[in-house]
Each structure stands twice: as C-alpha cells, then as structure tokens.
Amino acid sequence: MRIIDTHAHIDLPEFKGEHERVIRRAREAEVVGIVNVGFDLVSSNRSISLAKNNDFIWATVGIHPHEAKSWDQKTADMIKVLAKEQKVVGLGEIGLDFYRNLSEPDIQRKCFIEQLELAKELDLPIVIHNRDASGEVMRIIEEHKPKKLLLHCFSGDMVVARWAFEKGYLISFGGSLTYPKNEWLEGIAMAVPSNLILVETDCPYLSPVPLRGRRNEPSYIRHTLIKLANIRKVPIDEIAEITTQNAIRFFGLELSEQKKK
C-alpha cells in the first residue's frame, strides 16, 4: 500500500527534535510522500529545507489568511522567489478565514487574490484554506479562474462540494472525517468523484479517532483512510492507491521508487 499525506506541518515546534522518528514512523505506516505546507515566510522556508533533506517530502509556500496582515510587495517578492525552488510543488495554504479574522477581511481578500494570480503566473497548484468564508472563496475563484486547486481539510457543505466537482477541483479529507459530530461529511466523502479525492493529516492538528487528544503526525493518516474506505465501501488498499495517484498527478510528484526504475 502507498499513502501520500497531502497536507502536513512537521516543521512546527511541536515536532522539534523528533523529525527522524516521525519520518521513520510515517515510512513504517506506508506513507510514501508528504507535502509540507507553508503558511508564512518562516514556515515556507522551513518546509523547503525539510523537502531538500528528505526525498519523500515536498513543500508548498504561501501566506495564510491569518498572516495576511504581513502581505506587502516585499513579502510577495519573497514568496515568488521561494515558489521557484526545485521541490516546491504548490502555492498555499492561502484563502480566507472569517472565523477568527486574525487579519482584516479586506486584507485577506487582497492577499488571497494576489497569490492566486501569482500561482497562475508560475503555473502552480493552489492549496486553499477556507473557514466560514465559502461564498467569498467561491466568488474570488470564479473571478480569477485558477487551473489546479485543492480545498484542503474540506469543511464546506454539499453546495460547495458540488461546485468543486463541476470545476474539477480536488477535495481533501483529514482526521475531522472520523469525528462523530461530523457525520454530515460522510455524504460528501461518498459523493466525491474518485479522481478528485485526497487525504491529509494537517498535523500536528486534527488527530483522527481513536487518537484524538494526541499530537497528530503523518503515520496517523491510516485511520482517516480506513474511515474513507468504510464510507465508500471499498478496500483500504484501493482508496489509498486512488488518493496517492491523485496526489502524484495534482502536485506533479515523482516518488523515489519511480526514480529507481
């Protein structure tokens, strides 16, 4: 079985001094790839460093809506430079967060739009963060028409999901799919076309059942896959390979096993 964790943050302080052990456990759990996601300049740089030092880790770079207040021309120029690094496979996570509003909504919109345009300029896939902002996220995406887009840790309703399906955008499920209070997500997980579905951990956050309360890590992604396989009534090996192939195609990944052939 092959699994790709399409959204992780193992550069964060929660993993300090444990990278080797976390990576070893991921490999033992049949994780063959990790996309480590940037959310500001510091984390974007750390993600690139991790990717350069590990053949099965890739990076994305970007400014999260919480950090949109830091967006200016200098930051934009630096993100553009980082986005051209060899192991960078996407721009993100970017988007809107009207739940916490740690940056003013208008500032979030500006940061989001300019990064969407940058991704189009550089022909990079986009990783979207959306919390309590679905209408605005969809409106802005409709206006700017990115080619390749992923709605990470999907939390929208079926209206948003069907909009994504029609556009050919991918949807990713994390540990929240396993939570009893999120049973409504199961209908969406069942409805997603096979070519548009991914899995992630968003670690160190959102540990799946039965590991809630612990720091999440890539090896725990198996629990999300098991839940997804049960919902879709397919073997876990099958959904693992479907999501792996989708991740390879979406991010343009070349696994180390492919390089050896």
N, C-alpha and C positions, 0 to 999 in steps of 0.2 A: 504494500500500500504506500502511496505517496500523498503527502499533505503539504499545502502551502498556506502559511499564516499571512494573510494579505494586509494586516494592519497591526503592528506591534510598536511598543516604545521601550525597548530594552536598554536604551541609552539613559533612562531616567535614574535618579538617585536610589530608587527602590531596589535596583539591581547592582548597585556599586559593589565591586569586588566579587561578583558572582557570575560574570558573563560566561566564563568557561563552563561552569556547572549547568547553567541554564541552557546553553547551547548543546551540551552533551545530552541533557535530558530531552531536548527537542529532537535531536537525531535519533535517540533511542525510541521516541514515540513516532518515528517515521515521518517527521517533518523534514521535507527536502528543500524548503525555501521559506524565507522570512522577508517581508517588506517592512523595513523600519521607517516610521513616518515622522517627518519633521513638522513642527508647529510654530517655530520661531527661528531666528538665525542661529542661536546656540544649538538647539536640538537638531536643526538641519545639518549643521557641521558635524555634530556627534554621530548622526545617522550615516553620513558619508564615511566617516572614519571607521565605524563598525563594518560597513559594507566592504571597504577596501581590505579589511583584515580578515574577512570571512567569506569564503567562496559561495556560500549559500544564503547570504544576506544582501539585499538591495536597499536603496534609500529613496525616499521622496523628500522634497524640500518645499517649504511654504510658510505662510503666516496665517495662523488660526484666527478665527474671528475674535477670540478673547484678546489676542495680541494686535488687533487691527490698529489700535491707537499708536503703535510703533511704526506704522506704514508711512514712508516718505520716499522721496526719489532715491536716496542713498540705500535704503533697505531694498527697494525694488531692483536697483542695480546689482546689489549683492546676491539677491535671490536668483537673478538671471545668470550670474556667473556660476553659482553653485549648481543650478539646474543643468549646466553643461558638463558637469563631472561625469566620468565614464559610467559609474554604477548607479547613477540617478535615473529612475525609471518612471517618475511621475511628479506632478506638482500637487502638493497638498500636505496636511489637510487644510483646505480652505472652505469658506462658506459663510453661513450666518448662524448666530446663536442669540435668539431673543428671549431665552430662558433666564440666563444670567446677566446678559447685557453688560459684560465687563468692558466692552468698548461701545461707544455710541452707535446706534443703528446706522446712521448716515455714513459714519467712518467705516463700519463693517461693509456696507454696500460698496463703497469706493475701493476698499482693499480687495474685496471679492472680485469685482468686475475687472480691475487691472490685472489680477492674477489669471483670471480666465483668458484674457487677451494675450497674456504672456505665454500661457500654455499652448494656445493656438499658434502663436508665432514660432514656438520651439517644437511644435508637433508632439507634445507630451500628454499622456493620460492625466486625468484630473481626479483627485480624491476629495469628495465633498463631505463636510461636516454640516449637518442640518439639525437644529434643535428649536422647536417651536417657531419655525420660520418657513414652512413648506411653500406657502403661497408666494413669498418673495423669492425663494430659491428657484422655484419653477419659472417665475416671470423673468428673472435675470438670465437664466439659462436659455429660455426661449428667445430672448433678445440677442444673446451672444453666440448661441449655437456651437458649443464645443463638439468635437468629433467623438472623443472617447472619455466617458465619465462613469465614475463609480460612486454610488451612495453608500457610504461606509456606516456600519453598525445601524442598519435600517430601523427607523422608529416611526416612519410615516404610516398613513392609512392606506387602504386599498386604492383610493383615488390617485395618490402619489405613486403607488406601485405600478398601477396600470399605465400611467403617464410615462414612467420609466421604461416599461416593457415596450411601449409603442415607439419610443425614441431609440431603443437598443442600448439603453444604459444598464450597467450592471448594479446589482444589489448584493450587499454583503451582510451576513448574519454573524453575530458574536454570541457571547455567553448569555446575553439577555434573552435569547430564544428559549433557553432552558428554564426561565423563571416562571413559576406558577401564575403570577399576576399578568404575565404577557401571553396568555393563551391566544389572544387575538392575532398575534404574529404568526401563528401556525397556518392560518388560512393564506397568508401572504407567502409563507415559505413553501406551501403546497402549489401556489399559483405561478411562481417564478419560472419562466422558461429555462430549460436546462442549460442553455448557452449563456445565461445572464446571471448565474448564481455563484457567489463566492463565500468563503468563511474566513473568520478572523478572530483574534483574541482581544484586541485593543488593550493588551496587557501594559501596565500592571492592574488595569481596571477590569471590572465586569467578569469576575471569575464565574465559570458555569457551575450549575448544580452538578455534582454534590460537593463542590469545592468553594462555595460562596463563603466569603469572610477571609479567605486567603489571598495573598498577592497572586494575581494571575500571571501566567507565563505561557510561551508557545506550546509546550507539551500538553497543556490542558485542552487544547483545541479538539482533541478526540471526542470530548464529551459533547461539544456542540455538533460535531459530525454525526455522532450517534443519534442525537435528538433529531437532526435534519433527516437522517436516513429513515428513522421511525415515522416521521411526519409524511415523507414522500413514499414510504413503503418500498424502499429499495435497499439492497445490501450496502453496508457502510463502505466497502471497497469501491462500489460503483459511484457513490456520491463523492468519495474522496478523489477519485480519478477525474470525475466531471469538473469539480471545483479546481483541481490542480491544472487541468488543461485550460480552463477559462482564465486562470491567473497567468499562466505562461503566455497565452495569446494577448490578454489585455495589457500586461506590463512589458511584453517583449522579453521575457526572461529566458536565459539559457542556463539550464541546470548543469551542474558539474558532471553528472552522469552522461549528459549529451555531448559535452566537450571531449569525453574519453572515447567516444565512438569514432 
